[in-house]
Amino acid sequence: MDLKIPKLGVAMQQATLVEWLVTDGENVTAGTPIYRIETEKVENEVEAPAAGIIHLVAQAGQVYSVGTTVAELG
């Protein structure tokens, strides 16, 4: 399952991946906060939608467009 930058507002086009709250290869459960993003207006934690092993594919500190895959959950 691809984990993507969510669209949190009508005008949101991109967000900064501020930090990973998990490590690559970690086993996570549904609802576990996995990363934090920041837009022009807010900062949000994004939770895992399901349980599995997470594989990080994006770098913290970078700006990504809405819909960009930042991790894979298997």
Secondary structure, 3 states (H helix, E strand, C coil): CEEECCCCCCCCCEEEEEEECCCCCCEECCCCEEEEEECCCCEEEEECCCCEEEEECCCCCCEEECCCEEEEEC
